[in-house]
Amino acid sequence: MIISLIAAATQNRVIGKNGGLPWHLPNDMRYFKQTTLHHHVIMGRKTYSEVAVNKPLPQRTNIVITRSANTRFAGCLTANTLAEALQIAQNNGETEAFVIGGEQIYRLALPFAHRIYLTQIHTTLDGDAFFPEFSAEEWQLVSSQTHEPDEKHTYAYTFTLWQRKNEPQKLQQLSE
C-alpha cells in the first residue's frame, strides 16, 4: 500500500491557524477532493473536528486517530495509533492511503510515506500548525503545476508531487 501525505502549506510551512486554514483556495479544495476520493483518509482528532467539521468526508473511508480508547466519531473508523490506522487501510485493501493532518500526524507519518502531495502557497502567513520539513536529498519532485492569483485565489500556488527516492520505513516498524 502506498502511504501519501496531502497538504497545503505556505512558504514558512504554515498549514493552519486557530483550527482552520488561513487562506481560501477553491482549486486546492477541488484538487484535495479529486485526489483523495474513494480512498482512506487518516486524520487526527483535531483535524476531524476543525477541518472535517465533525463529519466524515464523503465518498472516502475516514479514519480518526484518537488516544481515547472509547471515543467514536459518527461515520468514521477510529484508531489509537498511526500504525493501527494504516493497518486498517491495508486490511481493507487500500492501494493508497492519504494522511490529511494535522501537524502531529504528518510528523509521525513522514518516515513511512512514499509520496507527498503538497500545494505550496507562495506567501508567508502567521500560523500555529506547520508541515514538517523534508529533505530534497530524500525526496524527488515528480510534478509541479503553478497557478497565478486570480479573482478567487489571493495567492499564487503550486501543486507539487514528491516521491521518496528510497524505500520508506516499513509499516511493521510503526508498532516497534
C-alpha angles and dihedrals in degrees: 000000000000114000113208134181117211122191147135117231139172124236089270089051096252112161099167150005129200092349097310145068115281091214140047115226110161093186090056090052089052091047091050091050095046092047097048100036113126092009135102113267118200122201142158123252093258092052090049093052098038108031102023087041095227096300132091119263105252123251092014133093103245119208117188119198113215133164090217107093095204100045116112130186119209112253093004138100116232133216132181095214140025089247091056092048092051091046090053090052092047093047089052090057096252114171096195123016118197123216105207102180168181122236097265094046092049090050092050094046100045097085090054098043125113096188141024120203101195126176103205110208111207099226141070117243137172115257146151101219124061139191111239119256116252130190126245085216089067099034134054123207105236100177142356134184120187124207125193124223116275139167091293099035119057094189135047112244140183127214106219132183118201125192123199109246094216133027114288122232111290122260093241089060089066093077096043 
